[in-house]
């Protein structure tokens, strides 16, 4: 038995088991006005591989609120989903069939999801046309890669903000406990009370909680223009769809450019409990800060969580000390079960960042002076051969070892939740990681702790996608 509702813009078919929607959607957020040339470019893109990328990302956005991080299950459930571009006088209109009904209310697409949908279209077309499809940027050298990141962020209007440093990047897992999630909201609330804005990976869990808390803090302070920035990339978006609080969404081409966007736009970083993805982010930032060129560069970094997460941070701290040394450990502060103190630490850090950038005439909205070594910028394709070939040796310079450890965790994330990585594991078995026996033992212990604490997957029994060879 089914029921069909129709309006001028949307037709909704409700099926007994699963609800699917057919709709015609006009632009909102970033693509309200387009030239005829831009429209032609968008229509021609539908005939290329860019369309398949857009389709997958669009489905992920429309699937907001889904309780699974199994990208293949999502794509299988909505295998008949279609989204096509249609021309109209002032731009484009999207024709959608078999979309998740949860993205609609009474036959109309939820406004925030609609904005996210057109942000996806904006960024994928821009990256394909202006970044990858041109010779303007040398994507094989450091300055070219940084300029590409800058232009993507500028095109998405992330860099429009011209005020004092106030953006706190919050990292943490999508699979966290209820107590940890509640704690992220408390920290976000304290940040909001202090007039600070929030940037996250835009998904659920520790990416959503700080934003949710900040909205209340901002409301109490009558701040009506709080920024809740979400940064994602095509490989992860299906497993971590943008949460509804995000009011500025940007899609970066790959994980490395996403990470660079975080550290270039953020003025400080708070790390909540997480799994392999959070470890990857920590190692990325510490590796950059360990580069001698950044020795005097202020970058507030706080690890924080509830009392129940104390063991998690102890494990992370021990791993960093044993692999990267005391200098790396000195670049962050661990604050347990004190949301207000974590926010105060960030607020004080903002003042230091402001004075540093002002004295050196660096921009507030994009950290040009931070040196990011080339090995942290080049995309890493986590094939079985590449993972087995990573150099994980104690005699490497700390920032180089951090770069390689970051790649190892990036591969584990791919094997856990990215469609291509999951397929590779099914076909060829677990990734193998080789290296110094001491480092391998530390890595094995840390990953085992993540598994035991159920930080790798949202649902089901976790089957490791890796094997540590000691």
C-alpha positions in Angstrom: 0.0 0.0 0.0 1.4 3.4 -0.9 0.3 7.1 -0.8 1.3 9.8 -3.2 1.4 13.5 -2.4 2.1 16.1 -5.1 2.8 19.8 -5.2 4.2 22.2 -7.9 7.8 21.3 -6.9 7.7 17.9 -5.3 6.0 14.6 -5.6 6.3 12.2 -2.7 5.7 8.5 -2.9 5.4 6.8 0.5 6.0 3.1 0.4 5.1 0.7 3.3 8.7 -0.2 4.2 10.9 2.5 2.7 9.9 6.1 1.8 11.3 7.6 -1.4 10.8 11.0 -2.9 10.7 12.4 -6.4 11.4 16.2 -6.5 12.4 19.2 -8.5 14.7 21.5 -6.5 15.8 25.0 -7.2 19.2 26.3 -6.0 19.7 27.7 -2.5 22.8 28.9 -0.7 25.5 29.3 -3.3 24.2 28.8 -6.8 21.2 31.1 -7.1 22.6 33.0 -10.0 24.6 31.4 -12.8 25.7 32.6 -16.3 24.6 30.6 -19.3 28.2 29.5 -19.7 28.2 28.1 -16.2 24.9 26.4 -16.8 26.4 24.8 -19.9 29.4 23.6 -18.0 27.2 22.0 -15.3 25.1 20.2 -17.9 28.1 18.9 -19.8 29.6 17.7 -16.5 26.6 15.3 -16.2 28.0 13.3 -19.0 31.3 12.6 -17.3 32.7 10.8 -14.2 32.0 14.0 -12.2 28.3 13.1 -12.3 28.9 9.8 -10.4 30.9 11.6 -7.8 28.2 14.2 -7.4 25.5 11.6 -7.2 27.2 9.7 -4.4 27.9 13.0 -2.4 24.3 14.2 -3.0 22.9 10.9 -1.7 25.0 11.2 1.4 23.7 14.7 2.1 20.1 13.7 1.6 20.7 10.7 3.9 21.5 13.1 6.9 20.7 11.5 10.2 21.3 7.9 9.1 22.6 5.6 11.9 25.1 3.7 9.8 28.6 4.3 8.6 28.5 1.6 6.0 28.7 3.5 2.8 28.0 0.4 0.6 24.8 -0.3 2.5 23.6 3.2 1.9 24.4 3.1 -1.8 22.7 -0.3 -2.1 19.5 0.8 -0.3 19.2 3.7 -2.6 20.6 2.1 -5.8 17.7 3.6 -7.8 18.5 7.1 -6.7 18.8 9.6 -9.6 19.7 13.2 -9.7 19.9 15.2 -12.9 20.5 18.8 -13.9 17.9 20.8 -15.8 18.3 24.2 -17.4 16.1 27.2 -16.5 16.3 30.9 -17.3 18.5 31.9 -14.3 20.5 28.7 -13.8 19.8 25.1 -13.0 17.2 23.0 -11.3 17.8 19.5 -9.9 15.5 16.6 -10.9 15.6 14.0 -8.1 14.1 10.5 -8.1 14.0 7.9 -5.3 15.6 10.2 -2.7 15.5 9.5 1.1 12.2 10.8 2.4 13.8 12.0 5.7 15.2 14.9 3.7 11.7 16.3 3.2 8.9 17.7 5.4 5.4 17.8 4.0 6.7 17.4 0.5 9.4 20.2 0.8 13.1 19.6 1.1 14.5 20.8 4.5 16.2 24.1 3.9 19.5 23.2 5.5 19.8 20.0 3.5 19.0 22.0 0.3 21.8 24.4 1.1 24.2 21.4 1.6 23.1 19.8 -1.6 23.9 22.8 -3.7 27.2 23.3 -1.8 28.2 19.8 -2.9 27.3 20.7 -6.5 29.2 24.1 -6.3 32.4 22.5 -4.9 32.5 19.4 -7.1 32.0 21.4 -10.3 34.5 24.1 -9.2 37.2 21.6 -8.2 36.7 19.7 -11.5 36.7 22.9 -13.6 38.9 25.4 -11.9 41.4 23.3 -9.9 41.9 19.9 -11.6 40.9 21.1 -15.1 43.4 24.0 -15.4 47.1 24.6 -15.4 46.7 27.5 -12.9 47.9 25.3 -9.9 50.9 23.1 -9.8 49.5 20.3 -7.7 53.0 18.7 -7.4 54.6 21.4 -5.3 53.8 22.9 -2.0 52.7 26.5 -2.9 50.5 25.2 -5.7 48.7 22.8 -3.4 48.2 25.5 -0.7 46.9 28.0 -3.3 44.4 25.4 -4.6 43.1 24.9 -1.0 42.8 28.7 -0.6 40.8 29.1 -3.8 38.4 26.2 -3.0 37.7 27.8 0.4 37.3 31.3 -1.1 34.9 30.0 -3.7 32.8 28.4 -0.9 32.7 31.7 1.0 34.5 30.2 4.0 37.0 33.1 3.9 34.5 35.9 3.8 34.8 36.3 7.6 37.1 39.3 8.4 36.9 39.5 12.2 39.2 38.6 15.0 40.5 35.0 15.3 37.6 33.0 16.7 37.4 29.6 14.9 37.9 26.5 16.9 38.4 23.3 14.9 36.9 20.3 16.8 38.2 16.8 16.0 36.9 13.6 17.3 35.2 10.3 16.4 31.8 9.6 14.9 31.5 6.5 17.0 31.6 7.7 20.6 29.7 6.9 23.8 26.7 8.9 25.0 28.8 10.4 27.9 31.4 11.5 25.4 28.8 13.0 23.1 27.2 15.0 26.0 30.6 16.2 27.0 31.3 17.6 23.4 28.0 19.6 23.7 29.1 21.0 27.0 32.5 22.2 25.6 30.7 23.6 22.5 28.3 25.5 24.9 31.3 27.0 26.7 32.9 28.0 23.4 29.7 29.6 22.3 29.4 31.6 25.6 32.9 33.0 24.8 31.8 34.1 21.3 33.9 31.4 19.5 32.7 29.7 16.3 33.1 26.0 15.5 34.5 24.0 12.6 34.3 20.2 12.4 34.4 17.3 10.0 30.6 18.0 9.8 29.4 14.4 10.6 27.8 12.9 13.7 29.3 12.3 17.2 32.1 14.6 18.2 31.6 16.5 15.0 28.0 17.4 15.8 28.1 17.8 19.6 30.3 20.9 19.8 28.1 22.7 17.2 24.9 21.8 19.0 26.3 23.2 22.3 27.7 26.3 20.6 24.2 27.2 19.3 22.9 27.5 22.8 25.9 29.5 24.0 25.5 31.8 21.0 21.8 32.2 21.6 22.4 33.2 25.3 24.9 35.8 24.1 22.5 36.9 21.3 25.1 36.0 18.7 23.1 35.6 15.5 25.9 35.1 13.0 27.7 32.1 14.6 29.7 30.0 12.2 29.3 26.2 12.1 31.6 25.2 9.4 31.7 21.6 8.1 34.7 20.3 6.0 34.4 16.9 4.3 35.6 15.0 1.2 34.0 12.6 -1.2 35.6 9.5 0.3 34.2 10.0 3.8 30.9 11.9 3.2 28.7 8.8 2.9 29.9 7.4 6.3 29.8 10.9 7.9 27.0 12.9 6.2 26.8 16.6 7.1 24.9 17.2 10.3 22.0 19.7 10.1 23.6 22.4 12.3 26.4 23.0 9.7 25.6 26.4 8.0 28.7 26.5 5.8 29.7 23.3 4.1 32.8 22.8 1.9 33.8 19.6 0.0 37.5 19.3 -0.4 39.0 17.0 -3.1 40.8 14.6 -0.8 41.7 14.0 2.9 45.0 15.8 2.7 43.5 19.0 1.3 40.7 18.7 3.9 43.3 18.5 6.7 45.2 21.5 5.3 41.9 23.4 5.2 41.3 22.7 8.8 44.7 23.9 10.0 44.9 26.9 7.7 41.4 28.3 8.6 41.3 27.3 12.3 42.9 29.4 15.1 43.0 26.5 17.6 42.0 22.9 17.8 40.2 20.8 20.4 40.5 17.0 20.1 37.7 14.8 21.6 37.9 11.0 21.9 37.8 9.2 18.6 39.3 6.3 16.6 41.7 5.9 13.7 40.5 9.1 12.0 41.1 11.2 15.1 44.6 9.7 15.5 45.3 10.6 11.8 44.3 14.2 12.5 46.4 14.4 15.6 49.5 13.0 13.9 48.9 15.4 10.9 49.0 18.5 13.1 51.8 17.4 15.4 53.9 16.4 12.4 53.5 19.9 11.0 54.2 21.6 14.3 57.3 19.4 14.8 58.8 20.8 11.6 61.6 23.2 12.7 60.2 26.0 10.6 57.1 26.0 12.8 58.9 25.8 16.2 57.7 29.3 17.3 54.3 29.2 15.6 51.5 29.4 18.2 48.7 26.9 17.7 46.5 26.2 20.7 45.8 22.4 20.9 43.7 20.8 23.7 42.8 17.1 24.2 39.7 16.9 26.3 36.9 14.5 27.3 34.8 13.3 30.3 36.4 11.4 33.2 35.4 8.2 31.5 37.8 9.0 28.6 40.9 9.5 30.8 42.3 6.2 29.7 41.8 7.0 26.1 43.9 10.2 26.3 46.5 8.3 28.4 46.9 5.8 25.6 47.2 8.6 23.0 49.7 10.5 25.2 51.9 7.5 25.7 51.9 6.7 22.0 52.9 10.2 21.1 55.7 10.4 23.7 57.1 7.0 22.7 57.1 7.6 19.0 57.5 11.4 18.5 59.1 12.5 21.7 58.7 15.1 24.4 58.7 18.0 22.0 55.5 16.7 20.4 54.0 16.2 23.8 54.7 19.8 24.7 52.5 21.1 21.9 49.2 20.1 23.5 47.5 20.1 26.8 45.2 17.4 28.2 42.1 18.6 30.1 39.8 16.0 31.6 36.2 16.6 32.6 36.4 20.4 32.6 34.5 21.9 29.6 34.9 25.5 30.9 38.7 25.2 31.3 39.0 23.7 27.8 37.1 26.7 26.4 39.2 29.2 28.5 42.4 27.6 27.1 41.1 28.2 23.6 40.0 31.8 24.3 43.4 32.6 25.7 45.0 31.0 22.7 43.1 33.2 20.3 44.7 36.3 21.8 48.2 34.8 21.3 47.3 33.8 17.7 46.0 37.3 17.0 49.1 39.0 18.3 51.4 36.6 16.3 49.6 37.2 13.1 49.2 40.9 13.6 52.9 41.3 14.3 53.7 39.4 11.0 50.9 40.8 8.9 49.4 37.4 8.3 45.8 37.0 7.5 43.3 36.2 10.2 41.1 34.0 8.0 43.9 31.8 6.4 47.2 30.9 8.0 49.7 31.5 5.2 52.8 31.5 7.5 52.3 27.9 8.8 54.7 25.7 6.8 53.1 22.4 5.7 55.8 20.0 4.3 55.1 18.4 0.9 54.8 14.9 2.4 51.7 16.1 4.4 50.1 17.5 1.3 50.4 14.8 -1.4 47.4 12.5 -1.5 48.1 9.0 -0.2 46.3 6.2 -2.0 46.0 3.4 0.6 46.6 0.3 -1.6 47.9 -2.9 0.0 51.3 -2.2 -1.5 51.5 1.4 -0.3 50.4 0.4 3.2 53.0 -2.4 3.4 55.7 0.0 2.1 55.3 2.7 4.7 58.5 3.4 6.6 57.8 3.2 10.3 61.2 3.4 11.9 62.4 5.0 15.1 65.5 6.6 13.4 63.3 8.9 11.2 63.1 12.6 12.0 59.9 13.0 14.2 58.0 15.0 11.6 58.7 12.4 8.9 57.7 9.5 11.2 54.5 11.5 12.0 53.7 11.8 8.3 54.1 8.1 7.8 52.0 7.2 10.9 49.4 9.6 9.6 49.2 7.7 6.3 48.9 4.4 8.2 45.9 5.6 10.1 44.4 7.1 6.9 44.6 3.7 5.3 42.8 2.1 8.3 40.0 4.7 8.0 39.7 3.8 4.3 39.5 0.1 5.1 36.9 0.8 7.8 34.4 3.1 6.1 35.4 4.2 2.6 33.7 2.2 -0.2 36.8 1.6 -2.2 38.9 0.6 0.8 36.2 -1.8 2.1 36.1 -3.5 -1.3 39.9 -3.8 -1.4 39.9 -5.4 2.0 37.3 -7.9 0.9 39.3 -8.8 -2.2 42.8 -8.9 -0.9 42.5 -9.3 2.9 43.7 -6.9 5.6 46.4 -4.3 5.0 49.8 -5.2 6.5 51.9 -2.7 8.4 55.6 -3.3 8.8 58.2 -1.5 10.7 60.4 -1.2 13.8 59.2 -3.8 16.4 58.9 -1.2 19.2 56.7 1.1 17.1 54.7 -1.8 15.8 54.0 -2.9 19.4 52.9 0.6 20.3 50.7 0.8 17.2 49.2 -2.6 17.8 48.3 -1.7 21.4 46.7 1.6 20.5 44.6 0.1 17.7 43.6 -2.8 20.0 42.4 -0.2 22.5 40.3 1.6 19.8 38.7 -1.8 18.9 38.0 -2.7 22.6 36.4 0.7 23.2 34.3 0.3 20.0 35.7 3.4 18.3 36.1 1.9 14.9 32.5 1.4 13.7 29.0 2.6 14.6 27.3 -0.7 14.4 28.1 -4.4 14.3 31.1 -6.4 15.3 34.3 -4.8 14.1 36.6 -7.0 11.9 40.1 -5.3 11.7 41.1 -4.2 8.2 44.8 -4.2 9.2 47.4 -6.6 10.5 50.4 -5.3 12.4 53.5 -7.3 11.5 56.1 -7.1 14.3 
